[in-house]
Amino acid sequence: MNEGFCGWCGKPGAEGDHATCRQRLSSIDPPRYCTSCARRMVVQITPSGWTARCSRHGTFRPGVSGPAAGAPPDPAKAGPAGDPTLSLA
């Protein structure tokens, strides 16, 4: 796997065989773990697709291999309780 961690099982990409994980992720299943830090992500599935949010690395979307925002959220612009989805800017 290209990433540091598997987006489906959360284990290091170099550890073990992730063929089943890649198959699940290539279908309609969203990643459950951040590929940068292996933290469990908050996943929202809608009729039009899905988003997965890592508390450290931002939001992932289908077809984007890393965070959709391109960088971690700016804590200075975060909304209540540091939630980057409730931006005040």
OpenMM code with the backbone's topology and positions (N, CA, C; nanometers):
from openmm import Vec3, app, unit

residues = "MET ASN GLU GLY PHE CYS GLY TRP CYS GLY LYS PRO GLY ALA GLU GLY ASP HIS ALA THR CYS ARG GLN ARG LEU SER SER ILE ASP PRO PRO ARG TYR CYS THR SER CYS ALA ARG ARG MET VAL VAL GLN ILE THR PRO SER GLY TRP THR ALA ARG CYS SER ARG HIS GLY THR PHE ARG PRO GLY VAL SER GLY PRO ALA ALA GLY ALA PRO PRO ASP PRO ALA LYS ALA GLY PRO ALA GLY ASP PRO THR LEU SER LEU ALA".split()
positions = [
    Vec3(0.0833, -0.1176, 0.0000),
    Vec3(0.0000, 0.0000, 0.0000),
    Vec3(0.0878, 0.1240, 0.0000),
    Vec3(0.0422, 0.2322, -0.0622),
    Vec3(0.1197, 0.3538, -0.0732),
    Vec3(0.1228, 0.4330, 0.0567),
    Vec3(0.0149, 0.4333, 0.1319),
    Vec3(0.0029, 0.5127, 0.2510),
    Vec3(0.0777, 0.4468, 0.3664),
    Vec3(0.0925, 0.5222, 0.4745),
    Vec3(0.1559, 0.4680, 0.5934),
    Vec3(0.0694, 0.3622, 0.6601),
    Vec3(-0.0628, 0.3844, 0.6582),
    Vec3(-0.1547, 0.2928, 0.7239),
    Vec3(-0.2691, 0.2556, 0.6297),
    Vec3(-0.3276, 0.1405, 0.6526),
    Vec3(-0.4401, 0.0936, 0.5725),
    Vec3(-0.5659, 0.1704, 0.6115),
    Vec3(-0.6387, 0.2216, 0.5141),
    Vec3(-0.7606, 0.2958, 0.5394),
    Vec3(-0.8773, 0.2094, 0.5839),
    Vec3(-0.8672, 0.0790, 0.5650),
    Vec3(-0.9768, -0.0095, 0.6041),
    Vec3(-0.9557, -0.0704, 0.7422),
    Vec3(-0.8346, -0.1254, 0.7679),
    Vec3(-0.8117, -0.1945, 0.8959),
    Vec3(-0.7271, -0.1139, 0.9943),
    Vec3(-0.6566, -0.0105, 0.9466),
    Vec3(-0.5776, 0.0746, 1.0343),
    Vec3(-0.4386, 0.0229, 1.0669),
    Vec3(-0.4019, -0.0923, 1.0144),
    Vec3(-0.2683, -0.1473, 1.0410),
    Vec3(-0.1664, -0.0840, 0.9467),
    Vec3(-0.0375, -0.0880, 0.9815),
    Vec3(0.0642, -0.0334, 0.8906),
    Vec3(0.0554, -0.0974, 0.7528),
    Vec3(0.0714, -0.0148, 0.6479),
    Vec3(0.0585, -0.0620, 0.5104),
    Vec3(0.1578, -0.1713, 0.4734),
    Vec3(0.2757, -0.1682, 0.5357),
    Vec3(0.3787, -0.2671, 0.5050),
    Vec3(0.3589, -0.3970, 0.5830),
    Vec3(0.2642, -0.3983, 0.6753),
    Vec3(0.2430, -0.5140, 0.7619),
    Vec3(0.1281, -0.5996, 0.7095),
    Vec3(0.1586, -0.7185, 0.6653),
    Vec3(0.0540, -0.8120, 0.6233),
    Vec3(0.0025, -0.7869, 0.4825),
    Vec3(-0.0967, -0.8667, 0.4453),
    Vec3(-0.1574, -0.8583, 0.3128),
    Vec3(-0.2876, -0.7794, 0.3229),
    Vec3(-0.2983, -0.6743, 0.2451),
    Vec3(-0.4163, -0.5882, 0.2497),
    Vec3(-0.5013, -0.6012, 0.1233),
    Vec3(-0.4944, -0.7168, 0.0569),
    Vec3(-0.5732, -0.7373, -0.0663),
    Vec3(-0.7225, -0.7243, -0.0386),
    Vec3(-0.7697, -0.7829, 0.0709),
    Vec3(-0.9116, -0.7732, 0.1061),
    Vec3(-0.9482, -0.6288, 0.1377),
    Vec3(-0.8596, -0.5590, 0.2073),
    Vec3(-0.8846, -0.4181, 0.2410),
    Vec3(-0.8951, -0.3342, 0.1139),
    Vec3(-0.8023, -0.3536, 0.0205),
    Vec3(-0.8057, -0.2779, -0.1051),
    Vec3(-0.9327, -0.3071, -0.1836),
    Vec3(-0.9768, -0.4328, -0.1799),
    Vec3(-1.1003, -0.4701, -0.2494),
    Vec3(-1.2195, -0.3975, -0.1873),
    Vec3(-1.2264, -0.3922, -0.0554),
    Vec3(-1.3368, -0.3226, 0.0125),
    Vec3(-1.3346, -0.1736, -0.0199),
    Vec3(-1.2134, -0.1136, -0.0169),
    Vec3(-1.2021, 0.0303, -0.0422),
    Vec3(-1.2268, 0.0658, -0.1885),
    Vec3(-1.2008, -0.0269, -0.2802),
    Vec3(-1.2226, 0.0020, -0.4220),
    Vec3(-1.3701, -0.0096, -0.4604),
    Vec3(-1.4493, -0.0760, -0.3750),
    Vec3(-1.5929, -0.0814, -0.4019),
    Vec3(-1.6548, 0.0471, -0.3468),
    Vec3(-1.7666, 0.0389, -0.2819),
    Vec3(-1.8330, 0.1604, -0.2337),
    Vec3(-1.7987, 0.1938, -0.0888),
    Vec3(-1.7182, 0.1106, -0.0225),
    Vec3(-1.6883, 0.1319, 0.1183),
    Vec3(-1.5896, 0.2476, 0.1393),
    Vec3(-1.6201, 0.3389, 0.2317),
    Vec3(-1.5263, 0.4471, 0.2619),
    Vec3(-1.4163, 0.3982, 0.3562),
    Vec3(-1.3046, 0.4697, 0.3634),
    Vec3(-1.2009, 0.4327, 0.4595),
    Vec3(-1.2519, 0.4555, 0.6021),
    Vec3(-1.2057, 0.3759, 0.6932),
    Vec3(-1.2469, 0.3888, 0.8338),
    Vec3(-1.1346, 0.4459, 0.9203),
    Vec3(-1.0100, 0.4371, 0.8706),
    Vec3(-0.8936, 0.4840, 0.9445),
    Vec3(-0.8147, 0.5825, 0.8591),
    Vec3(-0.7556, 0.6838, 0.9215),
    Vec3(-0.6730, 0.7812, 0.8511),
    Vec3(-0.5461, 0.7128, 0.8028),
    Vec3(-0.5116, 0.7313, 0.6778),
    Vec3(-0.3919, 0.6676, 0.6212),
    Vec3(-0.2639, 0.7374, 0.6657),
    Vec3(-0.2752, 0.8544, 0.7278),
    Vec3(-0.1576, 0.9253, 0.7767),
    Vec3(-0.1239, 0.8910, 0.9207),
    Vec3(-0.2267, 0.8703, 1.0047),
    Vec3(-0.2001, 0.8505, 1.1479),
    Vec3(-0.2706, 0.7297, 1.2091),
    Vec3(-0.3546, 0.6597, 1.1331),
    Vec3(-0.4278, 0.5404, 1.1767),
    Vec3(-0.5355, 0.5697, 1.2815),
    Vec3(-0.5730, 0.6971, 1.2983),
    Vec3(-0.6840, 0.7287, 1.3886),
    Vec3(-0.8155, 0.6882, 1.3223),
    Vec3(-0.9099, 0.6449, 1.4032),
    Vec3(-1.0439, 0.6120, 1.3542),
    Vec3(-1.1097, 0.7412, 1.3091),
    Vec3(-1.1702, 0.7404, 1.1909),
    Vec3(-1.2317, 0.8611, 1.1369),
    Vec3(-1.3828, 0.8603, 1.1566),
    Vec3(-1.4405, 0.9801, 1.1541),
    Vec3(-1.5852, 0.9970, 1.1579),
    Vec3(-1.6314, 0.9896, 1.0127),
    Vec3(-1.7117, 0.8895, 0.9798),
    Vec3(-1.7544, 0.8668, 0.8418),
    Vec3(-1.9029, 0.8996, 0.8289),
    Vec3(-1.9346, 0.9779, 0.7265),
    Vec3(-2.0746, 1.0090, 0.6982),
    Vec3(-2.1059, 0.9606, 0.5572),
    Vec3(-2.2084, 0.8773, 0.5465),
    Vec3(-2.2498, 0.8224, 0.4173),
    Vec3(-2.3834, 0.8854, 0.3800),
    Vec3(-2.3889, 0.9395, 0.2584),
    Vec3(-2.5105, 1.0024, 0.2084),
    Vec3(-2.5475, 0.9355, 0.0758),
    Vec3(-2.6663, 0.9626, 0.0233),
    Vec3(-2.7027, 0.9051, -0.1061),
    Vec3(-2.6086, 0.9484, -0.2193),
    Vec3(-2.5459, 1.0638, -0.2053),
    Vec3(-2.4576, 1.1125, -0.3120),
    Vec3(-2.3115, 1.0745, -0.2932),
    Vec3(-2.2757, 1.0084, -0.1839),
    Vec3(-2.1361, 0.9693, -0.1616),
    Vec3(-2.1035, 0.9582, -0.0137),
    Vec3(-1.9787, 0.9907, 0.0215),
    Vec3(-1.9367, 0.9823, 0.1602),
    Vec3(-1.8268, 1.0837, 0.1885),
    Vec3(-1.8070, 1.1125, 0.3165),
    Vec3(-1.6928, 1.1899, 0.3639),
    Vec3(-1.6413, 1.1190, 0.4877),
    Vec3(-1.5122, 1.1298, 0.5108),
    Vec3(-1.4502, 1.0727, 0.6295),
    Vec3(-1.3590, 1.1797, 0.6883),
    Vec3(-1.3751, 1.2089, 0.8184),
    Vec3(-1.3003, 1.3175, 0.8803),
    Vec3(-1.2079, 1.2657, 0.9892),
    Vec3(-1.0795, 1.2999, 0.9757),
    Vec3(-0.9792, 1.2708, 1.0773),
    Vec3(-0.9650, 1.3951, 1.1644),
    Vec3(-0.9560, 1.3777, 1.2941),
    Vec3(-0.9448, 1.4920, 1.3838),
    Vec3(-0.8139, 1.5676, 1.3649),
    Vec3(-0.7132, 1.5039, 1.3064),
    Vec3(-0.5828, 1.5680, 1.2859),
    Vec3(-0.5568, 1.6098, 1.1410),
    Vec3(-0.6119, 1.5377, 1.0439),
    Vec3(-0.5752, 1.5593, 0.9039),
    Vec3(-0.6879, 1.6081, 0.8144),
    Vec3(-0.8041, 1.6347, 0.8675),
    Vec3(-0.9117, 1.6925, 0.7885),
    Vec3(-1.0015, 1.5899, 0.7214),
    Vec3(-1.0706, 1.6356, 0.6168),
    Vec3(-1.1741, 1.5565, 0.5512),
    Vec3(-1.1230, 1.4875, 0.4257),
    Vec3(-1.1582, 1.3603, 0.4116),
    Vec3(-1.1272, 1.2810, 0.2933),
    Vec3(-1.2562, 1.2648, 0.2148),
    Vec3(-1.2454, 1.2625, 0.0826),
    Vec3(-1.3617, 1.2439, -0.0047),
    Vec3(-1.3280, 1.1382, -0.1102),
    Vec3(-1.4294, 1.0792, -0.1747),
    Vec3(-1.4019, 0.9790, -0.2789),
    Vec3(-1.3144, 1.0370, -0.3898),
    Vec3(-1.2198, 0.9570, -0.4360),
    Vec3(-1.1330, 0.9982, -0.5458),
    Vec3(-1.0171, 1.0859, -0.5046),
    Vec3(-1.0066, 1.1186, -0.3760),
    Vec3(-0.8959, 1.2005, -0.3260),
    Vec3(-0.8154, 1.1120, -0.2323),
    Vec3(-0.6853, 1.0962, -0.2577),
    Vec3(-0.6063, 1.0028, -0.1798),
    Vec3(-0.5681, 1.0564, -0.0428),
    Vec3(-0.5699, 1.1869, -0.0240),
    Vec3(-0.5375, 1.2473, 0.1050),
    Vec3(-0.6499, 1.3376, 0.1491),
    Vec3(-0.6261, 1.4170, 0.2522),
    Vec3(-0.7311, 1.5082, 0.2980),
    Vec3(-0.7771, 1.5999, 0.1854),
    Vec3(-0.9067, 1.6160, 0.1717),
    Vec3(-0.9630, 1.6979, 0.0649),
    Vec3(-0.9250, 1.8441, 0.0810),
    Vec3(-0.9050, 1.8871, 0.2034),
    Vec3(-0.8697, 2.0264, 0.2273),
    Vec3(-0.7245, 2.0539, 0.1912),
    Vec3(-0.6431, 1.9503, 0.1772),
    Vec3(-0.5035, 1.9674, 0.1400),
    Vec3(-0.4109, 1.9890, 0.2576),
    Vec3(-0.4633, 2.0292, 0.3719),
    Vec3(-0.3821, 2.0527, 0.4906),
    Vec3(-0.4704, 2.0374, 0.6138),
    Vec3(-0.4077, 2.0180, 0.7291),
    Vec3(-0.4883, 2.0079, 0.8503),
    Vec3(-0.5674, 2.1365, 0.8725),
    Vec3(-0.6824, 2.1267, 0.9372),
    Vec3(-0.7625, 2.2450, 0.9616),
    Vec3(-0.6868, 2.3456, 1.0479),
    Vec3(-0.7124, 2.4738, 1.0267),
    Vec3(-0.6488, 2.5800, 1.1028),
    Vec3(-0.7240, 2.5969, 1.2340),
    Vec3(-0.6595, 2.5670, 1.3494),
    Vec3(-0.7294, 2.5772, 1.4775),
    Vec3(-0.7776, 2.7188, 1.5066),
    Vec3(-0.7117, 2.8212, 1.4527),
    Vec3(-0.7521, 2.9594, 1.4769),
    Vec3(-0.8866, 2.9908, 1.4128),
    Vec3(-0.9242, 2.9163, 1.3081),
    Vec3(-1.0504, 2.9401, 1.2387),
    Vec3(-1.1571, 2.8383, 1.2759),
    Vec3(-1.1268, 2.7524, 1.3712),
    Vec3(-1.2208, 2.6477, 1.4093),
    Vec3(-1.3365, 2.7056, 1.4899),
    Vec3(-1.4476, 2.6369, 1.4820),
    Vec3(-1.5673, 2.6787, 1.5537),
    Vec3(-1.5663, 2.6273, 1.6958),
    Vec3(-1.6830, 2.6121, 1.7560),
    Vec3(-1.6948, 2.5664, 1.8927),
    Vec3(-1.6243, 2.4332, 1.9153),
    Vec3(-1.5551, 2.4244, 2.0279),
    Vec3(-1.4830, 2.3026, 2.0699),
    Vec3(-1.3805, 2.2581, 1.9677),
    Vec3(-1.3291, 2.3508, 1.8855),
    Vec3(-1.2244, 2.3187, 1.7896),
    Vec3(-1.2729, 2.2390, 1.6713),
    Vec3(-1.4032, 2.2340, 1.6469),
    Vec3(-1.4586, 2.1568, 1.5353),
    Vec3(-1.4324, 2.2299, 1.4040),
    Vec3(-1.3445, 2.1753, 1.3154),
    Vec3(-1.3115, 2.2449, 1.1917),
    Vec3(-1.4282, 2.2538, 1.0926),
    Vec3(-1.5337, 2.1750, 1.1137),
    Vec3(-1.6465, 2.1816, 1.0214),
    Vec3(-1.7375, 2.3003, 1.0524),
    Vec3(-1.7192, 2.3596, 1.1702),
    Vec3(-1.7984, 2.4751, 1.2083),
    Vec3(-1.7109, 2.5993, 1.2042),
    Vec3(-1.6548, 2.6278, 1.0908),
    Vec3(-1.5616, 2.7384, 1.0744),
    Vec3(-1.6288, 2.8721, 1.1001),
    Vec3(-1.5561, 2.9586, 1.1670),
    Vec3(-1.6058, 3.0928, 1.1960),
    Vec3(-1.5629, 3.1922, 1.0923),
    Vec3(-1.4725, 3.1533, 1.0029),
    Vec3(-1.4203, 3.2470, 0.9029),
    Vec3(-1.5009, 3.2419, 0.7751),
] * unit.nanometer
topology = app.Topology()
chain = topology.addChain("A")
for resn in residues:
    res = topology.addResidue(resn, chain)
    for name in ("N", "CA", "C"):
        topology.addAtom(name, app.Element.getBySymbol(name[0]), res)
